[in-house]
Amino acid sequence: VAAHDDTVEALAFAGDTLLSAGDDERVVLTDARTGKKVGALTEHVGRCLSVAVPLRTSDGSGGAIFATGGADKMLKIWDAALRRVVVNFDQSGGPVWCVAPTPQPGRFAAACGDGAVRIFQVRADRPGAEGDDADAARRPESAPQVAPTVRPGEPAPRTGSLVATLSGHDGPVYAVAVSRNGNHIVSGGADRKVVVWNRDGGRIREHAEAGADIWSLAISPNSRWLASVSRDGRVR
């Protein structure tokens, strides 16, 4: 599929639709059944570096959404049906090199060029949308809210929050992954290190065997194995 005019940086599936992020400053949507392009998103300024689709969705956590990150230091959350940006996260001090969904609906981990991993949460902006049950249990009772008016063709409003900032790298973070059980987050980057974090952001372990930048990470479905790819040509 000839979807881009430059390097393709990231891929993700949303059902039968393939989302690809490229250096041509576009995120392209392709029908995987036909190979035909069905849309192109151009809201990022500069290279589009990452794209992620939630593992699970819930109405309270924004429903059907996806996330993109770019060289413009932005993480954008999109309404998947209308392909419209509904939340902009601008907390990163560098390019958003990689985005990974967590098992919790509406929550993403982002590898940032300023050396941090940031965890972001998306929720529906409407009465009764409590998002994660654990978060809802901690939230104090409040006065009834008035449902926002949504005009035809407009996406339902969402809100976003920065949940945590994980600082432990000495350079840009290029890769991040989250275990299927949600207990661990792993990150790697230009400092040649792979850092393992617990679900609360506590640093558990550091691997420094790589001889060059860490470009990609993967965790096995049973959450027992971690693999890294680095520019020295090794898989560890």
TORTIDREN-820902 format. One record per residue (C-alpha): residue number from 1; y, z, x. Coordinates in Angstrom, 3 decimals, always signed. Layout:
residues N
+-----+----------+----------+----------+
| num |        Y |        Z |        X |
+-----+----------+----------+----------+
| NUM |        Y |        Z |        X |
...
+-----+----------+----------+----------+
This chain:
residues 236
+-----+----------+----------+----------+
| num |        Y |        Z |        X |
+-----+----------+----------+----------+
|   1 |   +0.000 |   +0.000 |   +0.000 |
|   2 |   +3.298 |   -1.105 |   +1.550 |
|   3 |   +5.450 |   +1.645 |   +0.057 |
|   4 |   +7.899 |   +2.369 |   +2.899 |
|   5 |  +10.031 |   +0.561 |   +5.464 |
|   6 |   +9.519 |   +3.213 |   +8.148 |
|   7 |   +7.155 |   +6.013 |   +9.219 |
|   8 |   +5.394 |   +7.881 |   +6.414 |
|   9 |   +5.625 |  +11.619 |   +7.131 |
|  10 |   +3.640 |  +13.255 |   +4.304 |
|  11 |   +1.387 |  +12.593 |   +1.297 |
|  12 |   +0.354 |  +14.493 |   -1.827 |
|  13 |   -1.426 |  +13.674 |   -5.076 |
|  14 |   -0.102 |  +14.602 |   -8.516 |
|  15 |   -2.970 |  +13.512 |  -10.736 |
|  16 |   -3.364 |   +9.753 |  -10.268 |
|  17 |   +0.080 |   +9.429 |   -8.694 |
|  18 |   +0.434 |   +9.404 |   -4.905 |
|  19 |   +3.691 |  +10.821 |   -3.543 |
|  20 |   +4.722 |   +9.734 |   -0.049 |
|  21 |   +7.683 |  +10.956 |   +2.000 |
|  22 |   +9.130 |   +8.602 |   +4.608 |
|  23 |  +11.711 |   +8.171 |   +7.323 |
|  24 |  +13.338 |   +5.474 |   +5.186 |
|  25 |  +14.938 |   +8.370 |   +3.248 |
|  26 |  +12.733 |   +7.893 |   +0.196 |
|  27 |   +9.923 |   +9.628 |   -1.627 |
|  28 |   +7.822 |   +6.895 |   -3.212 |
|  29 |   +5.488 |   +7.306 |   -6.194 |
|  30 |   +2.479 |   +4.987 |   -6.313 |
|  31 |   -0.158 |   +4.599 |   -9.025 |
|  32 |   -3.392 |   +5.246 |   -7.101 |
|  33 |   -5.425 |   +3.239 |   -9.624 |
|  34 |   -3.430 |   +0.030 |   -9.246 |
|  35 |   -1.652 |   +0.474 |   -5.903 |
|  36 |   +1.663 |   -0.350 |   -7.589 |
|  37 |   +4.870 |   +1.532 |   -6.871 |
|  38 |   +6.089 |   +3.317 |   -9.993 |
|  39 |   +9.185 |   +5.025 |   -8.640 |
|  40 |  +11.328 |   +5.926 |   -5.648 |
|  41 |  +13.370 |   +9.101 |   -5.200 |
|  42 |  +16.470 |   +8.885 |   -3.030 |
|  43 |  +18.204 |  +12.267 |   -3.433 |
|  44 |  +17.536 |  +13.410 |   +0.156 |
|  45 |  +20.151 |  +12.515 |   +2.787 |
|  46 |  +18.211 |  +11.405 |   +5.845 |
|  47 |  +14.480 |  +11.392 |   +6.580 |
|  48 |  +12.088 |  +12.719 |   +3.942 |
|  49 |   +9.601 |  +14.855 |   +5.849 |
|  50 |   +7.397 |  +16.725 |   +3.392 |
|  51 |   +6.035 |  +16.749 |   -0.151 |
|  52 |   +3.844 |  +19.245 |   -2.015 |
|  53 |   +2.318 |  +19.591 |   -5.484 |
|  54 |   +1.399 |  +23.020 |   -6.947 |
|  55 |   -2.257 |  +24.031 |   -6.895 |
|  56 |   -1.751 |  +25.678 |  -10.284 |
|  57 |   +1.007 |  +25.509 |  -12.884 |
|  58 |   +2.219 |  +27.826 |  -15.617 |
|  59 |   +5.025 |  +27.550 |  -18.135 |
|  60 |   +6.729 |  +30.638 |  -16.751 |
|  61 |   +6.688 |  +29.251 |  -13.203 |
|  62 |   +8.411 |  +25.999 |  -13.940 |
|  63 |   +5.552 |  +23.989 |  -15.414 |
|  64 |   +4.858 |  +20.550 |  -13.947 |
|  65 |   +6.921 |  +20.321 |  -10.770 |
|  66 |   +6.654 |  +19.153 |   -7.174 |
|  67 |   +8.589 |  +19.893 |   -3.986 |
|  68 |  +10.077 |  +17.747 |   -1.228 |
|  69 |  +11.718 |  +18.652 |   +2.072 |
|  70 |  +13.868 |  +16.662 |   +4.426 |
|  71 |  +15.977 |  +16.366 |   +7.543 |
|  72 |  +18.973 |  +17.352 |   +5.397 |
|  73 |  +17.655 |  +20.966 |   +5.552 |
|  74 |  +16.972 |  +20.903 |   +1.816 |
|  75 |  +13.898 |  +21.845 |   -0.199 |
|  76 |  +14.136 |  +20.148 |   -3.578 |
|  77 |  +12.122 |  +21.018 |   -6.678 |
|  78 |  +11.550 |  +18.171 |   -9.126 |
|  79 |  +10.603 |  +17.976 |  -12.780 |
|  80 |   +7.394 |  +15.948 |  -12.450 |
|  81 |   +7.693 |  +14.161 |  -15.801 |
|  82 |  +11.358 |  +13.138 |  -15.586 |
|  83 |  +11.506 |  +12.932 |  -11.751 |
|  84 |  +14.767 |  +14.832 |  -11.674 |
|  85 |  +15.817 |  +17.575 |   -9.255 |
|  86 |  +15.925 |  +20.938 |  -11.034 |
|  87 |  +16.354 |  +23.356 |   -8.086 |
|  88 |  +17.898 |  +22.904 |   -4.641 |
|  89 |  +17.059 |  +25.411 |   -1.896 |
|  90 |  +19.525 |  +25.253 |   +1.012 |
|  91 |  +18.563 |  +28.380 |   +2.997 |
|  92 |  +16.900 |  +26.507 |   +5.879 |
|  93 |  +18.933 |  +26.211 |   +9.058 |
|  94 |  +17.002 |  +23.111 |  +10.158 |
|  95 |  +14.852 |  +20.268 |   +8.791 |
|  96 |  +12.147 |  +21.229 |   +6.290 |
|  97 |   +9.202 |  +19.803 |   +8.226 |
|  98 |   +6.343 |  +20.866 |   +5.992 |
|  99 |   +5.853 |  +22.344 |   +2.523 |
| 100 |   +2.630 |  +23.954 |   +1.288 |
| 101 |   +1.846 |  +25.247 |   -2.205 |
| 102 |   +0.435 |  +28.741 |   -2.624 |
| 103 |   -2.190 |  +29.780 |   -5.198 |
| 104 |   +0.596 |  +31.416 |   -7.187 |
| 105 |   +2.202 |  +28.925 |   -9.610 |
| 106 |   +5.706 |  +27.851 |   -8.682 |
| 107 |   +5.579 |  +29.289 |   -5.163 |
| 108 |   +5.861 |  +27.231 |   -1.961 |
| 109 |   +5.876 |  +27.961 |   +1.772 |
| 110 |   +8.233 |  +25.869 |   +3.908 |
| 111 |   +8.136 |  +25.274 |   +7.682 |
| 112 |  +11.737 |  +25.088 |   +8.857 |
| 113 |  +13.399 |  +23.684 |  +11.945 |
| 114 |  +15.318 |  +26.905 |  +12.593 |
| 115 |  +12.102 |  +28.706 |  +13.573 |
| 116 |  +11.341 |  +30.397 |  +10.243 |
| 117 |   +8.796 |  +30.054 |   +7.471 |
| 118 |  +10.368 |  +30.623 |   +4.062 |
| 119 |   +8.631 |  +31.420 |   +0.787 |
| 120 |  +10.327 |  +30.132 |   -2.360 |
| 121 |   +9.599 |  +30.860 |   -6.027 |
| 122 |  +10.445 |  +28.694 |   -9.047 |
| 123 |  +10.611 |  +29.991 |  -12.621 |
| 124 |  +11.462 |  +28.535 |  -16.006 |
| 125 |  +14.985 |  +29.400 |  -17.091 |
| 126 |  +14.214 |  +30.503 |  -20.622 |
| 127 |  +13.459 |  +33.676 |  -22.630 |
| 128 |   +9.982 |  +35.074 |  -22.048 |
| 129 |   +9.343 |  +33.053 |  -18.881 |
| 130 |   +8.130 |  +35.823 |  -16.618 |
| 131 |   +6.356 |  +33.740 |  -13.973 |
| 132 |   +3.807 |  +35.759 |  -11.983 |
| 133 |   +2.247 |  +38.686 |  -13.866 |
| 134 |   +2.665 |  +41.065 |  -10.910 |
| 135 |   +6.344 |  +40.202 |  -10.635 |
| 136 |   +6.751 |  +40.627 |  -14.391 |
| 137 |   +5.284 |  +44.127 |  -14.245 |
| 138 |   +7.967 |  +45.143 |  -11.749 |
| 139 |  +10.847 |  +43.550 |  -13.650 |
| 140 |  +12.953 |  +45.938 |  -15.755 |
| 141 |  +13.448 |  +45.324 |  -19.470 |
| 142 |  +16.633 |  +43.476 |  -20.349 |
| 143 |  +18.555 |  +42.383 |  -23.409 |
| 144 |  +17.267 |  +39.352 |  -25.342 |
| 145 |  +18.327 |  +36.032 |  -23.872 |
| 146 |  +19.582 |  +32.970 |  -25.647 |
| 147 |  +17.446 |  +29.895 |  -25.038 |
| 148 |  +19.368 |  +27.198 |  -23.141 |
| 149 |  +19.982 |  +23.978 |  -25.020 |
| 150 |  +18.114 |  +21.012 |  -23.524 |
| 151 |  +19.351 |  +17.579 |  -24.507 |
| 152 |  +16.850 |  +14.726 |  -25.001 |
| 153 |  +15.965 |  +13.134 |  -21.667 |
| 154 |  +17.172 |  +16.135 |  -19.681 |
| 155 |  +14.742 |  +18.342 |  -17.708 |
| 156 |  +14.215 |  +21.937 |  -18.821 |
| 157 |  +16.254 |  +24.229 |  -16.551 |
| 158 |  +14.530 |  +26.185 |  -13.790 |
| 159 |  +15.757 |  +28.851 |  -11.428 |
| 160 |  +14.685 |  +29.476 |   -7.852 |
| 161 |  +14.644 |  +32.403 |   -5.447 |
| 162 |  +13.948 |  +32.972 |   -1.767 |
| 163 |  +11.064 |  +35.450 |   -1.719 |
| 164 |  +10.640 |  +36.025 |   +2.020 |
| 165 |  +11.627 |  +34.758 |   +5.461 |
| 166 |   +8.937 |  +34.977 |   +8.161 |
| 167 |  +10.405 |  +35.016 |  +11.668 |
| 168 |   +8.046 |  +34.838 |  +14.632 |
| 169 |   +8.418 |  +31.446 |  +16.314 |
| 170 |  +10.576 |  +30.545 |  +19.312 |
| 171 |  +11.417 |  +27.049 |  +18.129 |
| 172 |  +11.117 |  +24.689 |  +15.158 |
| 173 |   +8.158 |  +25.273 |  +12.838 |
| 174 |   +6.414 |  +21.961 |  +12.103 |
| 175 |   +3.378 |  +23.025 |  +10.075 |
| 176 |   +2.418 |  +25.623 |   +7.489 |
| 177 |   -0.703 |  +26.209 |   +5.402 |
| 178 |   -1.778 |  +28.823 |   +2.850 |
| 179 |   -5.341 |  +30.027 |   +2.338 |
| 180 |   -7.041 |  +29.231 |   -0.965 |
| 181 |   -7.334 |  +32.937 |   -1.776 |
| 182 |   -3.650 |  +33.464 |   -1.028 |
| 183 |   -4.259 |  +36.222 |   +1.508 |
| 184 |   -2.995 |  +34.384 |   +4.590 |
| 185 |   -0.222 |  +32.035 |   +5.659 |
| 186 |   -0.437 |  +30.204 |   +8.989 |
| 187 |   +2.340 |  +28.409 |  +10.832 |
| 188 |   +2.714 |  +26.384 |  +14.024 |
| 189 |   +5.449 |  +24.600 |  +15.895 |
| 190 |   +7.319 |  +23.643 |  +19.022 |
| 191 |   +6.546 |  +26.934 |  +20.791 |
| 192 |   +2.863 |  +25.845 |  +20.890 |
| 193 |   +1.848 |  +28.888 |  +18.895 |
| 194 |   -0.149 |  +29.345 |  +15.704 |
| 195 |   +0.878 |  +32.508 |  +13.869 |
| 196 |   -1.240 |  +34.117 |  +11.152 |
| 197 |   +0.591 |  +36.147 |   +8.490 |
| 198 |   -0.664 |  +38.242 |   +5.610 |
| 199 |   +0.423 |  +37.519 |   +2.053 |
| 200 |   +3.296 |  +40.017 |   +2.361 |
| 201 |   +4.705 |  +38.318 |   +5.452 |
| 202 |   +3.297 |  +40.722 |   +8.015 |
| 203 |   +2.341 |  +39.150 |  +11.335 |
| 204 |   -1.404 |  +39.577 |  +11.960 |
| 205 |   -2.298 |  +37.425 |  +14.947 |
| 206 |   -0.963 |  +34.793 |  +17.327 |
| 207 |   -2.871 |  +31.948 |  +18.992 |
| 208 |   -1.238 |  +30.410 |  +22.077 |
| 209 |   -4.015 |  +28.196 |  +23.466 |
| 210 |   -2.327 |  +24.856 |  +22.706 |
| 211 |   -0.740 |  +22.893 |  +25.537 |
| 212 |   +1.840 |  +21.163 |  +23.341 |
| 213 |   +3.615 |  +21.309 |  +19.968 |
| 214 |   +1.515 |  +22.159 |  +16.896 |
| 215 |   +1.835 |  +19.343 |  +14.376 |
| 216 |   -0.611 |  +20.175 |  +11.592 |
| 217 |   -2.760 |  +23.027 |  +10.258 |
| 218 |   -5.640 |  +23.341 |   +7.791 |
| 219 |   -7.534 |  +26.281 |   +6.285 |
| 220 |  -11.058 |  +25.815 |   +4.953 |
| 221 |  -11.695 |  +26.267 |   +1.193 |
| 222 |  -13.583 |  +29.515 |   +1.827 |
| 223 |  -10.556 |  +30.849 |   +3.767 |
| 224 |  -12.705 |  +31.597 |   +6.852 |
| 225 |  -11.742 |  +28.757 |   +9.205 |
| 226 |   -8.409 |  +27.655 |  +10.632 |
| 227 |   -7.835 |  +24.355 |  +12.446 |
| 228 |   -4.776 |  +23.136 |  +14.330 |
| 229 |   -3.700 |  +19.775 |  +15.769 |
| 230 |   -1.368 |  +19.590 |  +18.771 |
| 231 |   +0.319 |  +16.906 |  +20.836 |
| 232 |   -2.031 |  +17.521 |  +23.758 |
| 233 |   -4.688 |  +15.581 |  +21.820 |
| 234 |   -6.772 |  +18.629 |  +20.885 |
| 235 |   -8.084 |  +19.995 |  +17.619 |
| 236 |   -8.667 |  +23.736 |  +17.837 |
+-----+----------+----------+----------+
